[in-house]
């Protein structure tokens, strides 16, 4: 089974019970009705990233749904938490796989966590493509090196952050959700009209 479609989503949940806060975060992300199975970080060749709303409509309640998930939680007042998924897509995406990275952080803003996950996904992809880079330079500079090399066409991230509140749990999630193959509608052939 090699997925051909996926979507990115994120959510935040707050509740006095830790597990319930996670459930609320999954509801916020729109995937609480699925049985989620976390997988590692490969973006299959030619896998299309579709809009969240379309992806949600292709899932069925209770089905086993594979995803790459980042999750962070806290019950500490004023503690900043974030969860992020980074994506790196190669130029030859029809033949070559890309990378997804997940990051679970404390004390990082959306921008910091998002930049980190994009950088991490791009680094993992760059090493498989043989792109040489200096890991000690800033992400924005490395990003230009990766893209100028012509082998990485695009990076992106989805990130959710929250600040802890007293006496409750806060949970943030970010996910790359793969659509089961059997849920993808088959293309229909246009009907040809008969000539009389």
Contact map, one row per residue, 1 for C-alpha under 8 A:
1110000000000000000000000000000000000000000000000000000000000000000000000000000000000000000000000000000000000000000000000000000000000000000000000000000000000000000000000000000000001000000000000000
1111000000000000000000000000000000000000000100000000000000000000000000000000000000000000000000000000000000000000000000000000000000000000000000000000000000000000000000000000000000001000000000000000
1111110000000000000000000000000000000000000100100000000000000000000000000000000000000000000000000000000000000000000000000000000000000000000000000000000000000000000000000000000001111000000000000000
0111110000000000000000000000000000000000000101110000000000000000000000000000000000000000000000000000000000000000000000000000000000000000000000000000000000000000000000000000000001101000000000000000
0011111000000000000000000000000000000000000000111100000000000000000000000000000000000000000000000000000000000000000000000000000000000000000000000000000000000000000000000000000001100000000000000000
0011111100000000000000000000000000000000000000111100001000000000000000000000000000000000000000000000000000000000000000000000000000000000000000000000000000000000000000000000000111100000000000000000
0000111110000000000000000000000000000000000000001111001000000000000000000000000000000000000000000000000000000000000000000000000000000000000000000000000000000000000000000000000111100000000000000000
0000011111000000000000000000000000000000000000001011000000000000000000000000000000000000000000000000000000000000000000000000000000000000000000000000000000000100000000000000011110000000000000000000
0000001111100000000000000000110000000000000000000001000000000000000000000000000000000000000000000000000000000000000000000000000000000000000000000000000000000100000000000000011110000000000000000000
0000000111110000000000001101100000000000000000000000000000000000000000000000000000000000000000000000000000000000000000000000000000000000000000000000000000000111000000000001111000000000000000000000
0000000011111000000000001111110000000000000000000000000000000000000000000000000000000000000000000000000000000000000000000000000000000000000000000000000000000001000000000001110000000000000000000000
0000000001111100000001011101100000000000000000000000000000000000000000000000000000000000000000000000000000000000000000000000000000000000000000000000000000000001110000000111100000000000000000000000
0000000000111110000111111101000000000000000000000000000000000000000000000000000000000000000000000000000000000000000000000000000000000000000000000000000000000000000000000111000000000000000000000000
0000000000011111000111011000000000000000000000000000000000000000000000000000000000000000000000000000000000000000000000000000000000000000000000000000000000000000000000011110000000000000000000000000
0000000000001111110110010000000000000000000000000000000000000000000000000000000000000000000000000000000000000000000000000000000000000000000000000000000000000000000000011100000000000000000000000000
0000000000000111110110000000000000000000000000000000000000000000000000000000000000000000000000000000000000000000000000000000000000000000000000000000000000000000000000111000000000000000000000000000
0000000000000011111110000000000000000000000000000000000000000000000000000000000000000000000000000000000000000000000000000000000000000000000000000000000000000000000000011000000000000000000000000000
0000000000000011111111000000000000000000000000000000000000000000000000000000000000000000000000000000000000000000000000000000000000000000000000000000000000000000000000011110000000000000000000000000
0000000000000000111111100000000000000000000000000000000000000000000000000000000000000000000000000000000000000000000000000000000000000000000000000000000000000000000000000000000000000000000000000000
0000000000001111111111110000000000000000000000000000000000000000000000000000000000000000000000000000000000000000000000000000000000000000000000000000000000000000000000000000000000000000000000000000
0000000000001111111111111000000000000000000000000000000000000000000000000000000000000000000000000000000000000000000000000000000000000000000000000000000000000000000000001110000000000000000000000000
0000000000011100011111111100000000000000000000000000000000000000000000000000000000000000000000000000000000000000000000000000000000000000000000000000000000000000000000000111000000000000000000000000
0000000000001000001111111110000100000000000000000000000000000000000000000000000000000000000000000000000000000000000000000000000000000000000000000000000000000000000000000000000000000000000000000000
0000000000011110000111111111000100000000000000000000000000000000000000000000000000000000000000000000000000000000000000000000000000000000000000000000000000000000000000000000000000000000000000000000
0000000001111100000011111111100000000000000000000000000000000000000000000000000000000000000000000000000000000000000000000000000000000000000000000000000000000000000000000011100000000000000000000000
0000000001111000000001111111111100000000000000000000000000000000000000000000000000000000000000000000000000000000000000000000000000000000000000000000000000000000000000000000100000000000000000000000
0000000000100000000000111111111110000000000000000000000000000000000000000000000000000000000000000000000000000000000000000000000000000000000000000000000000000000000000000000000000000000000000000000
0000000001111000000000011111111000000000000000000000000000000000000000000000000000000000000000000000000000000000000000000000000000000000000000000000000000000000000000000000000000000000000000000000
0000000011110000000000001111111100000000000000000000000000000000000000000000000000000000000000000000000000000000000000000000000000000000000000000000000000000000000000000000110000000000000000000000
0000000010100000000000000111111110000000000000000000000100000000000000000000000000000000000000000000000000000000000000000000000000000000000000000000000000000000000000000000000000000000000000000000
0000000000000000000000000111111111000000000000000000000100000000000000000000000000000000000000000000000000000000000000000000000000000000000000000000000000000000000000000000000000000000000000000000
0000000000000000000000110110111111100000000000000000000000000000000000000000000000000000000000000000000000000000000000000000000000000000000000000000000000000000000000000000000000000000000000000000
0000000000000000000000000010011111100000000000000000000000011100000000000000000000000000000000000000000000000000000000000000000000000000000000000000000000000000000000000000000000000000000000000000
0000000000000000000000000000001111110000000000000000000000111111100000000000000000000000000000000000000000000000000000000000000000000000000000000000000000000000000000000000000000000000000000000000
0000000000000000000000000000000111111000000000000000000000000111100000000000000000000000000000000000000000000000000000000000000000000000000000000000000000000000000000000000000000000000000000000000
0000000000000000000000000000000001111100000000000000000000000001111000000000000000000000000000000000000000000000000000000000000000000000000000000000000000000000000000000000000000000000000000000000
0000000000000000000000000000000000111110000000000000000000000001111000000000000000000000000000000000000000000000000000000000000000000000000000000000000000000000000000000000000000000000000000000000
0000000000000000000000000000000000011111000000000000000000000000011110000000000000000000000000000000000000000000000000000000000000000000000000000000000000000000000000000000000000000000000000000000
0000000000000000000000000000000000001111100000000000000000000000011100000000000000000000000000000000000000000000000000000000000000000000000000000000000000000000000000000000000000000000000000000000
0000000000000000000000000000000000000111110000000000000000000000000100000000000000000000000000000000000000000000000000000000000000000000000000000000000000000000000000000000000000000000000000000000
0000000000000000000000000000000000000011111000000000000000000000000100000000000000000000000000000011100000000000000000000000000000000000000000000000000000000000000000000000000000000000000000000000
0000000000000000000000000000000000000001111100000000000000000000000000000000000000000000000000001111000000000000000000000000000000000000000000000000000000000000000000000000000000000000000000000000
0000000000000000000000000000000000000000111110100000000000000000000000000000000000000000100000001111000000000000000000000000000000000000000000000000000000000000000000000000000000000000000000000000
0111000000000000000000000000000000000000011111100000000000000000000000000000000000000000000000011100000000000000000000000000000000000000000000000000000000000000000000000000000000000000000000000000
0000000000000000000000000000000000000000001111100000000000000000000000000000000000000000000011111100000000000000000000000000000000000000000000000000000000000000000000000000000000000000000000000000
0001000000000000000000000000000000000000000111110000000000000000000000000000000000000000000011111000000000000000000000000000000000000000000000000000000000000000000000000000000000000000000000000000
0011110000000000000000000000000000000000001111111000000000000000000000000000000000000000000000000000000000000000000000000000000000000000000000000000000000000000000000000000000000000000000000000000
0001110000000000000000000000000000000000000001111100000000000000000000000000000000000000000000000000000000000000000000000000000000000000000000000000000000000000000000000000000000000000000000000000
0000111100000000000000000000000000000000000000111110000000000000000000000000000000000000000000000000000000000000000000000000000000000000000000000000000000000000000000000000000000000000000000000000
0000111000000000000000000000000000000000000000011111011000000000000000000000000000000000000000000000000000000000000000000000000000000000000000000000000000000000000000000000000000000000000000000000
0000001100000000000000000000000000000000000000001111111000000000000000000000000000000000000000000000000000000000000000000000000000000000000000000000000000000000000000000000000000000000000000000000
0000001110000000000000000000000000000000000000000111111100000000000000000000000000000000000000000000000000000000000000000000000000000000000000000000000000000000000000000000000000000000000000000000
0000000000000000000000000000000000000000000000000011111110000000000000000000000000000000000000000000000000000000000000000000000000000000000000000000000000000000000000000000000000000000000000000000
0000000000000000000000000000000000000000000000000111111111000000000000000000000000000000000000000000000000000000000000000000000000000000000000000000000000000000000000000000000000000000000000000000
0000011000000000000000000000000000000000000000000111111111100000000000000000000000000000000000000000000000000000000000000000000000000000000000000000000000000000000000000000000000100000000000000000
0000000000000000000000000000011000000000000000000001111111100000000000000000000000000000000000000000000000000000000000000000000000000000000000000000000000000000000000000000000000000000000000000000
0000000000000000000000000000000000000000000000000000111111110000000000000000000000000000000000000000000000000000000000000000000000000000000000000000000000000000000000000000000000000000000000000000
0000000000000000000000000000000000000000000000000000011111110000000000000000000000000000000000000000000000000000000000000000000000000000000000000000000000000000000000000000000000100011000000000000
0000000000000000000000000000000001000000000000000000001111111010000000000000000000000000000000000000000000000000000000000000000000000000000000000000000000000000000000000000000000110010000000000000
0000000000000000000000000000000011000000000000000000000011111110000000000000000000000000000000000000000000000000000000000000000000000000000000000000000000000000000000000000000000000000000000000000
0000000000000000000000000000000011000000000000000000000000111110000000000000000000000000000000000000000000000000000000000000000000000000000000000000000000000000000000000000000000000000000000000000
0000000000000000000000000000000011100000000000000000000000011111000000000000000000000000000000000000000000000000000000000000000000000000000000000000000000000000000000000000000000000000000000000000
0000000000000000000000000000000001100000000000000000000000111111100000000000000000000000000000000000000000000000000000000000000000000000000000000000000000000000000000000000000000000000000000000000
0000000000000000000000000000000001111000000000000000000000000111110000000000000000000000000000000000000000000000000000000000000000000000000000000000000000000000000000000000000000000000000000000000
0000000000000000000000000000000001111000000000000000000000000011111000000000000000000000000000000000000000000000000000000000000000000000000000000000000000000000000000000000000011110000000000000000
0000000000000000000000000000000000011110000000000000000000000001111100000000000000000000000000000000000000000000000000000000000000000000000000000000000000000000000000000000000011100000000000000000
0000000000000000000000000000000000011110000000000000000000000000111110000000000000000000000000000000000000000000000000000000000000000000000000000000000000000000000000000000001111000000000000000000
0000000000000000000000000000000000000111100000000000000000000000011111000000000000001000000000000001110000000000000000000000000000000000000000000000000000000000000000000000001110000000000000000000
0000000000000000000000000000000000000100000000000000000000000000001111100000000000001000000000000000010000000000000000000000000000000000000000000000000000000000000000000000111100000000000000000000
0000000000000000000000000000000000000000000000000000000000000000000111110000000000111000000000000000011100000000000000000000000000000000000000000000000000000000000000000000111000000000000000000000
0000000000000000000000000000000000000000000000000000000000000000000011111000000001100000000000000000000100000000000000000000000000000000000000000000000000000000000000000011110000000000000000000000
0000000000000000000000000000000000000000000000000000000000000000000001111100000011100000000000000000000111000000000000000000000000000000000000000000000000000000000000000011100000000000000000000000
0000000000000000000000000000000000000000000000000000000000000000000000111110000010000000000000000000000000000000000000000000000000000000000000000000000000000000000000001111000000000000000000000000
0000000000000000000000000000000000000000000000000000000000000000000000011111001010000000000000000000000000000000000000000000000000000000000000000000000000000000000100001110000000000000000000000000
0000000000000000000000000000000000000000000000000000000000000000000000001111100000000000000000000000000000000000000000000000000000000000000000000000000000000000000111111100000000000000000000000000
0000000000000000000000000000000000000000000000000000000000000000000000000111111000000000000000000000000000000000000000000000000000000000000000000000000000000000000111001000000000000000000000000000
0000000000000000000000000000000000000000000000000000000000000000000000000011111000000000000000000000000000000000000000000000000000000000000000000000000000000000001111100000000000000000000000000000
0000000000000000000000000000000000000000000000000000000000000000000000000001111100000000000000000000000000000000000000000000000000000000000000000000000000000000001110000000000000000000000000000000
0000000000000000000000000000000000000000000000000000000000000000000000000101111110000000000000000000000001100000000000000000000000000000000000000000000000000000001110000000000000000000000000000000
0000000000000000000000000000000000000000000000000000000000000000000000000000011111000000000000000000000001111000000000000000000000000000000000000000000000000000111100000000000000000000000000000000
0000000000000000000000000000000000000000000000000000000000000000000000011100001111100000000000000000000111111000000000000000000000000000000000000000000000000000111100000001000000000000000000000000
0000000000000000000000000000000000000000000000000000000000000000000000110000000111110000000000000000000111111100100000000000000000000000000000000000000000000011110000000001100000000000000000000000
0000000000000000000000000000000000000000000000000000000000000000000001110000000011111000000000000000011110000000100000000000000000000000000000000000000000000011100000000001110000000000000000000000
0000000000000000000000000000000000000000000000000000000000000000000001000000000001111100000000000000011100000000110010000000000000000000000000000000000000001111000000000000111000000000000000000000
0000000000000000000000000000000000000000000000000000000000000000000111000000000000111110000000000001111000000000010011000000000000000000000000000000000000001110000000000000011100000000000000000000
0000000000000000000000000000000000000000000000000000000000000000000000000000000000011111000000000001110000000000010111111000000000000000000000000000000000111100000000000000000000000000000000000000
0000000000000000000000000000000000000000000000000000000000000000000000000000000000001111100000000111100000000000000011001100000000000000000000000000000001111000000000000000000000000000000000000000
0000000000000000000000000000000000000000000000000000000000000000000000000000000000000111110000000111000000000000000001001100100000000000000000000000000111110000000000000000000000000000000000000000
0000000000000000000000000000000000000000001000000000000000000000000000000000000000000011111010001110000000000000000000000000000000000000000000000000000111100000000000000000000000000000000000000000
0000000000000000000000000000000000000000000000000000000000000000000000000000000000000001111110011100000000000000000000000000100000000000000000000000001111000000000000000000000000000000000000000000
0000000000000000000000000000000000000000000000000000000000000000000000000000000000000000111110000000000000000000000000000000000000000000000000000000011110000000000000000000000000000000000000000000
0000000000000000000000000000000000000000000000000000000000000000000000000000000000000000011111110000000000000000000000000000000000000000000000000000001000000000000000000000000000000000000000000000
0000000000000000000000000000000000000000000011000000000000000000000000000000000000000000111111111100000000000000000000000000000000000000000000000000000000000000000000000000000000000000000000000000
0000000000000000000000000000000000000000000011000000000000000000000000000000000000000000000111110000000000000000000000000000000000000000000000000000000000000000000000000000000000000000000000000000
0000000000000000000000000000000000000000000011000000000000000000000000000000000000000000000111111000000000000000000000000000000000000000000000000000000000000000000000000000000000000000000000000000
0000000000000000000000000000000000000000000111000000000000000000000000000000000000000000010111111100000000000000000000000000000000000000000000000000000000000000000000000000000000000000000000000000
0000000000000000000000000000000000000000011111000000000000000000000000000000000000000000110010111110000000000000000000000000000000000000000000000000000000000000000000000000000000000000000000000000
0000000000000000000000000000000000000000011110000000000000000000000000000000000000000011110010011111000000000000000000000000100000000000000000000000000000000000000000000000000000000000000000000000
0000000000000000000000000000000000000000111000000000000000000000000000000000000000000011100000001111100000000000000000001101100000000000000000000000000000000000000000000000000000000000000000000000
0000000000000000000000000000000000000000111000000000000000000000000100000000000000001111000000000111110000000000000000001000000000000000000000000000000000000000000000000000000000000000000000000000
0000000000000000000000000000000000000000100000000000000000000000000100000000000000001110000000000011111000000000000011011000000000000000000000000000000000000000000000000000000000000000000000000000
0000000000000000000000000000000000000000000000000000000000000000000111000000000000111100000000000001111100000000000010000000000000000000000000000000000000000000000000000000000000000000000000000000
0000000000000000000000000000000000000000000000000000000000000000000001000000000000111000000000000000111110000000100110000000000000000000000000000000000000000000000000000000000000000000000000000000
0000000000000000000000000000000000000000000000000000000000000000000001110000000011110000000000000000011111000000000000000000000000000000000000000000000000000000000000000000000000000000000000000000
0000000000000000000000000000000000000000000000000000000000000000000000010000000011100000000000000000001111110000100000000000000000000000000000000000000000000000000000000000000000000000000000000000
0000000000000000000000000000000000000000000000000000000000000000000000010000001111000000000000000000000111110000000000000000000000000000000000000000000000000000000000000000000000000000000000000000
0000000000000000000000000000000000000000000000000000000000000000000000000000001111000000000000000000000011111000000000000000000000000000000000000000000000000000000000000000000000000000000000000000
0000000000000000000000000000000000000000000000000000000000000000000000000000000111000000000000000000000011111111100000000000000000000000000000000000000000000000000000000000000000000000000000000000
0000000000000000000000000000000000000000000000000000000000000000000000000000000111000000000000000000000000111111100000000000000000000000000000000000000000000000100000000000000000000000000000000000
0000000000000000000000000000000000000000000000000000000000000000000000000000000001000000000000000000000000011111110000000000000000000000000000000000000000000011100000000000000000000000000000000000
0000000000000000000000000000000000000000000000000000000000000000000000000000000000000000000000000000000000011111111000000000000000000000000000000000000000000000000000000000000000000000000000000000
0000000000000000000000000000000000000000000000000000000000000000000000000000000000000000000000000000000000011111111100000000000000000000000000000000000000000000000000000000000000000000000000000000
0000000000000000000000000000000000000000000000000000000000000000000000000000000001110000000000000000001010011111111110000000000000000000000000000000000000000010000000000000000000000000000000000000
0000000000000000000000000000000000000000000000000000000000000000000000000000000000011100000000000000000000000111111111000000000000000000000000000000000000001110000000000000000000000000000000000000
0000000000000000000000000000000000000000000000000000000000000000000000000000000000000000000000000000000000000011111111100000000000000000001000000000000000001000000000000000000000000000000000000000
0000000000000000000000000000000000000000000000000000000000000000000000000000000000000100000000000000001000000001111111110000000000000000001000000000000000000000000000000000000000000000000000000000
0000000000000000000000000000000000000000000000000000000000000000000000000000000000011110000000000000111000000000111111111000000000000000000000000000000000001000000000000000000000000000000000000000
0000000000000000000000000000000000000000000000000000000000000000000000000000000000001111000000000000100000000000011111111100000000000000000000000000000000111000000000000000000000000000000000000000
0000000000000000000000000000000000000000000000000000000000000000000000000000000000000100000000000000000000000000001111111110000000000000001000100000000000000000000000000000000000000000000000000000
0000000000000000000000000000000000000000000000000000000000000000000000000000000000000100000000000000100000000000000111111111000000000000000000000000000000000000000000000000000000000000000000000000
0000000000000000000000000000000000000000000000000000000000000000000000000000000000000111000000000011100000000000000011111111100000000000000000000000000000100000000000000000000000000000000000000000
0000000000000000000000000000000000000000000000000000000000000000000000000000000000000011000000000010000000000000000001111111110000000000000000100100000100100000000000000000000000000000000000000000
0000000000000000000000000000000000000000000000000000000000000000000000000000000000000000000000000000000000000000000000111111111000000000000000000000000000000000000000000000000000000000000000000000
0000000000000000000000000000000000000000000000000000000000000000000000000000000000000000000000000010000000000000000000011111111100000000000000000000000000000000000000000000000000000000000000000000
0000000000000000000000000000000000000000000000000000000000000000000000000000000000000001010000000110000000000000000000001111111110000000000000000000000100000000000000000000000000000000000000000000
0000000000000000000000000000000000000000000000000000000000000000000000000000000000000000000000000000000000000000000000000111111111110000000000000100000100000000000000000000000000000000000000000000
0000000000000000000000000000000000000000000000000000000000000000000000000000000000000000000000000000000000000000000000000011111111110000000000000000000000000000000000000000000000000000000000000000
0000000000000000000000000000000000000000000000000000000000000000000000000000000000000000000000000000000000000000000000000001111111100000000000000000000000000000000000000000000000000000000000000000
0000000000000000000000000000000000000000000000000000000000000000000000000000000000000000000000000000000000000000000000000000111111100000000000000000001000000000000000000000000000000000000000000000
0000000000000000000000000000000000000000000000000000000000000000000000000000000000000000000000000000000000000000000000000000011111110000000000000000000000000000000000000000000000000000000000000000
0000000000000000000000000000000000000000000000000000000000000000000000000000000000000000000000000000000000000000000000000000011111111000000000000100100000000000000000000000000000000000000000000000
0000000000000000000000000000000000000000000000000000000000000000000000000000000000000000000000000000000000000000000000000000011001111100000000000000000000000000000000000000000000000000000000000000
0000000000000000000000000000000000000000000000000000000000000000000000000000000000000000000000000000000000000000000000000000000000111110000001001100000000000000000000000000000000000000000000000000
0000000000000000000000000000000000000000000000000000000000000000000000000000000000000000000000000000000000000000000000000000000000011111100001000000000000000000000000000000000000000000000000000000
0000000000000000000000000000000000000000000000000000000000000000000000000000000000000000000000000000000000000000000000000000000000001111100001000000000000000000000000000000000000000000000000000000
0000000000000000000000000000000000000000000000000000000000000000000000000000000000000000000000000000000000000000000000000000000000000111110000000000000000000000000000000000000000000000000000000000
0000000000000000000000000000000000000000000000000000000000000000000000000000000000000000000000000000000000000000000000000000000000000111111011000000000000000000000000000000000000000000000000000000
0000000000000000000000000000000000000000000000000000000000000000000000000000000000000000000000000000000000000000000000000000000000000001111111000000000000000000000000000000000000000000000000000000
0000000000000000000000000000000000000000000000000000000000000000000000000000000000000000000000000000000000000000001100100000000000000000111111100000000000000000000000000000000000000000000000000000
0000000000000000000000000000000000000000000000000000000000000000000000000000000000000000000000000000000000000000000000000000000000000000011111110000000000000000000000000000000000000000000000000000
0000000000000000000000000000000000000000000000000000000000000000000000000000000000000000000000000000000000000000000000000000000000000000111111111000000000000000000000000000000000000000000000000000
0000000000000000000000000000000000000000000000000000000000000000000000000000000000000000000000000000000000000000000000000000000000001110111111111100000000000000000000000000000000000000000000000000
0000000000000000000000000000000000000000000000000000000000000000000000000000000000000000000000000000000000000000000000100100000000000000001111111110000000000000000000000000000000000000000000000000
0000000000000000000000000000000000000000000000000000000000000000000000000000000000000000000000000000000000000000000000000000000000000000000111111111000000000000000000000000000000000000000000000000
0000000000000000000000000000000000000000000000000000000000000000000000000000000000000000000000000000000000000000000000000000000000001000000011111111100000000000000000000000000000000000000000000000
0000000000000000000000000000000000000000000000000000000000000000000000000000000000000000000000000000000000000000000000000100010000101000000001111111111100000000000000000000000000000000000000000000
0000000000000000000000000000000000000000000000000000000000000000000000000000000000000000000000000000000000000000000000000000000000000000000000111111111111000000000000000000000000000000000000000000
0000000000000000000000000000000000000000000000000000000000000000000000000000000000000000000000000000000000000000000000000000000000000000000000011111111000000000000000000000000000000000000000000000
0000000000000000000000000000000000000000000000000000000000000000000000000000000000000000000000000000000000000000000000000000000000100000000000001111111100000000000000000000000000000000000000000000
0000000000000000000000000000000000000000000000000000000000000000000000000000000000000000001000000000000000000000000000000000000000000000000000000111111110000000000000000000000000000000000000000000
0000000000000000000000000000000000000000000000000000000000000000000000000000000000000000011100000000000000000000000000000000000010000000000000000111111110000000000000000000000000000000000000000000
0000000000000000000000000000000000000000000000000000000000000000000000000000000000000001111000000000000000000000000000000100110000000000000000000110111111100000000000000000000000000000000000000000
0000000000000000000000000000000000000000000000000000000000000000000000000000000000000001111000000000000000000000000000000000000000000000000000000010011111100000000000000000000000000000000000000000
0000000000000000000000000000000000000000000000000000000000000000000000000000000000000011110000000000000000000000000000000000000000000000000000000010000111110000000000000000000000000000000000000000
0000000000000000000000000000000000000000000000000000000000000000000000000000000000000111100000000000000000000000000001001100000000000000000000000000000111111000000000000000000000000000000000000000
0000000000000000000000000000000000000000000000000000000000000000000000000000000000000111000000000000000000000000000001000000000000000000000000000000000001111100000000000000000000000000000000000000
0000000000000000000000000000000000000000000000000000000000000000000000000000000000011110000000000000000000000000011011000000000000000000000000000000000000111110000000000000000000000000000000000000
0000000111000000000000000000000000000000000000000000000000000000000000000000000000011100000000000000000000000000010000000000000000000000000000000000000000011111000000000000011000000000000000000000
0000000001000000000000000000000000000000000000000000000000000000000000000000000001111000000000000000000000000100110000000000000000000000000000000000000000001111100000000000010000000000000000000000
0000000001110000000000000000000000000000000000000000000000000000000000000000000001110000000000000000000000000100000000000000000000000000000000000000000000000111110000000001110000000000000000000000
0000000000010000000000000000000000000000000000000000000000000000000000000000000111100000000000000000000000001100000000000000000000000000000000000000000000000011111000000001000000000000000000000000
0000000000010000000000000000000000000000000000000000000000000000000000000000000111000000000000000000000000000000000000000000000000000000000000000000000000000001111100000111000000000000000000000000
0000000000000000000000000000000000000000000000000000000000000000000000000000111110000000000000000000000000000000000000000000000000000000000000000000000000000000111110000100000000000000000000000000
0000000000000000000000000000000000000000000000000000000000000000000000000111111110000000000000000000000000000000000000000000000000000000000000000000000000000000011111011100000000000000000000000000
0000000000000000000000000000000000000000000000000000000000000000000000000011111000000000000000000000000000000000000000000000000000000000000000000000000000000000001111111100000000000000000000000000
0000000000000000000000000000000000000000000000000000000000000000000000000011100000000000000000000000000000000000000000000000000000000000000000000000000000000000000111110000000000000000000000000000
0000000000000001000000000000000000000000000000000000000000000000000000000010100000000000000000000000000000000000000000000000000000000000000000000000000000000000000011111000000000000000000000000000
0000000000000111110000000000000000000000000000000000000000000000000000000010000000000000000000000000000000000000000000000000000000000000000000000000000000000000000111111100000000000000000000000000
0000000000000111110010000000000000000000000000000000000000000000000000001111000000000000000000000000000000000000000000000000000000000000000000000000000000000000000110111110000000000000000000000000
0000000000011110010011000000000000000000000000000000000000000000000000001110000000000000000000000000000000000000000000000000000000000000000000000000000000000000011110011111000000000000000000000000
0000000000011100010011001000000000000000000000000000000000000000000000111100000000000000000000000000000000000000000000000000000000000000000000000000000000000000010000001111100000000000000000000000
0000000001111000000001001000000000000000000000000000000000000000000000111000000011100000000000000000000000000000000000000000000000000000000000000000000000000001110000000111110000000000000000000000
0000000001110000000000001100100000000000000000000000000000000000000011110000000001110000000000000000000000000000000000000000000000000000000000000000000000000001000000000011111000000000000000000000
0000000111100000000000000000100000000000000000000000000000000000000011100000000000111000000000000000000000000000000000000000000000000000000000000000000000000111000000000001111100000000000000000000
0000000111000000000000000000000000000000000000000000000000000000001111000000000000011000000000000000000000000000000000000000000000000000000000000000000000000100000000000000111110000000000000000000
0000011110000000000000000000000000000000000000000000000000000000001110000000000000001000000000000000000000000000000000000000000000000000000000000000000000000000000000000000011111000000000000000000
0000011110000000000000000000000000000000000000000000000000000000111100000000000000000000000000000000000000000000000000000000000000000000000000000000000000000000000000000000001111100000000000000000
0011111000000000000000000000000000000000000000000000000000000000111000000000000000000000000000000000000000000000000000000000000000000000000000000000000000000000000000000000000111110000000000000000
0011111000000000000000000000000000000000000000000000001001100000110000000000000000000000000000000000000000000000000000000000000000000000000000000000000000000000000000000000000011111011000000000000
0010000000000000000000000000000000000000000000000000000000100000100000000000000000000000000000000000000000000000000000000000000000000000000000000000000000000000000000000000000001111111000000000000
1111000000000000000000000000000000000000000000000000000000000000000000000000000000000000000000000000000000000000000000000000000000000000000000000000000000000000000000000000000000111111000000000000
0000000000000000000000000000000000000000000000000000000000000000000000000000000000000000000000000000000000000000000000000000000000000000000000000000000000000000000000000000000000011111100000000000
0000000000000000000000000000000000000000000000000000000001100000000000000000000000000000000000000000000000000000000000000000000000000000000000000000000000000000000000000000000000111111100000000000
0000000000000000000000000000000000000000000000000000000001000000000000000000000000000000000000000000000000000000000000000000000000000000000000000000000000000000000000000000000000111111110000000000
0000000000000000000000000000000000000000000000000000000000000000000000000000000000000000000000000000000000000000000000000000000000000000000000000000000000000000000000000000000000000111111000000000
0000000000000000000000000000000000000000000000000000000000000000000000000000000000000000000000000000000000000000000000000000000000000000000000000000000000000000000000000000000000000001111100000000
0000000000000000000000000000000000000000000000000000000000000000000000000000000000000000000000000000000000000000000000000000000000000000000000000000000000000000000000000000000000000000111110000000
0000000000000000000000000000000000000000000000000000000000000000000000000000000000000000000000000000000000000000000000000000000000000000000000000000000000000000000000000000000000000000011111000000
0000000000000000000000000000000000000000000000000000000000000000000000000000000000000000000000000000000000000000000000000000000000000000000000000000000000000000000000000000000000000000001111100000
0000000000000000000000000000000000000000000000000000000000000000000000000000000000000000000000000000000000000000000000000000000000000000000000000000000000000000000000000000000000000000000111110000
0000000000000000000000000000000000000000000000000000000000000000000000000000000000000000000000000000000000000000000000000000000000000000000000000000000000000000000000000000000000000000000011111000
0000000000000000000000000000000000000000000000000000000000000000000000000000000000000000000000000000000000000000000000000000000000000000000000000000000000000000000000000000000000000000000001111100
0000000000000000000000000000000000000000000000000000000000000000000000000000000000000000000000000000000000000000000000000000000000000000000000000000000000000000000000000000000000000000000000111110
0000000000000000000000000000000000000000000000000000000000000000000000000000000000000000000000000000000000000000000000000000000000000000000000000000000000000000000000000000000000000000000000011111
0000000000000000000000000000000000000000000000000000000000000000000000000000000000000000000000000000000000000000000000000000000000000000000000000000000000000000000000000000000000000000000000001111
0000000000000000000000000000000000000000000000000000000000000000000000000000000000000000000000000000000000000000000000000000000000000000000000000000000000000000000000000000000000000000000000000111
